[in-house]
Amino acid sequence: MRVISGKAKGVRLKALKGMDTRPTSDKVKESIFSIIAPYIDDSKVLDLFSGTGNLGIEAVSRGATYAYLIERNRKCQPIIKENIHKAKLEDNIKLIIRDVVSALRMFKANDEKFDIIFMDPPYLKGFILPCLEEISGLNLLNIDGIIVIEHDIKDVLPDTVKDITKFKERKYGTTMVSFYCKED
């Protein structure tokens, strides 16, 4: 696993050994970033279920202004911090060790909004819909912002959740990536 493009291009990223995390493959990541390229410059990013920090680090490397990485597994903390350090992006990324719902509520309390939200939760555990409902209900996505969700193909996601609409899906083996947007 590596940073594919931008100022940290080529930096190798570490992952937690074992099955506690499932990092996005370089092939899937390259496809995701090809699709969202127009949204990246000067964006504010939220990487939920961050695992290794892979997606948030890639976004900042490619021109996002700032990223928050949310991961509740404390075993991931030293790996994510090392990946941020190796990429030399400490000034543009903040790691928050916290469960996703409480992090989302914290951002609402701080009046934070995001242009890009990545979500790569554990597969088939029922996290996606409650998170989408929370993001919409708390109004955390900017108008014209996007949500990128990596999930198992067996997870069937709705076309619309409140004011957030699915506009694209891509299949990669047993992995599906769904793209949602918030429109005016």
C-alpha positions, 0 to 999 in steps of 0.5 A: 500500500502506497500513496499514489499521487501528489506531494507524498507520492510513493510513500509506503504506508503500513497496515495493522497486521491481522484482520482488524483492518482491511485497507483499500487496495491501490487499484480501488483507491486509484479508481476512487481518486480518478472519479473524485479528482474535481472535488479534491483541491482545497477540500476539507476531508473526513475519513471515517473508519480510517484504519490506516489513514490511507484515504485521508492521506491520499486526499491531502497528498493530492491537494485537500487542505485538511483531513480528519481521520476517525478510528476507534481502534486504539491499536491503529493509532501508532500505525496511522500516526506513523503513516502521517509522519512518513507522508510528512502531512502532520500539519494537514491531518488530525487523527481522532481516536473515537467512535464515528457517531460521537465524532460526527456529533463533535463536528456538529457541535464545532460547526464543522462541514466537509467537502469529501467524506470517506467511509470504509466501515467493517463489511456487512456490520450495518454501519453505513445507513446509520452513518449516512442518516447521522451525516445528513441529519447533522448537516455535515456535508457541504452543498456539492460535497460527496461521500465515498463509501467502500462496502461489500457487494452484498450491502445494498445501499439506498439511492437516497438518504434524506438530502444525500443521493447516490450518483455512481457505483463501481464494482471491484470483485467483491468490493463496491464503491458507492458515491453520494452527493448533497445537492442544493 
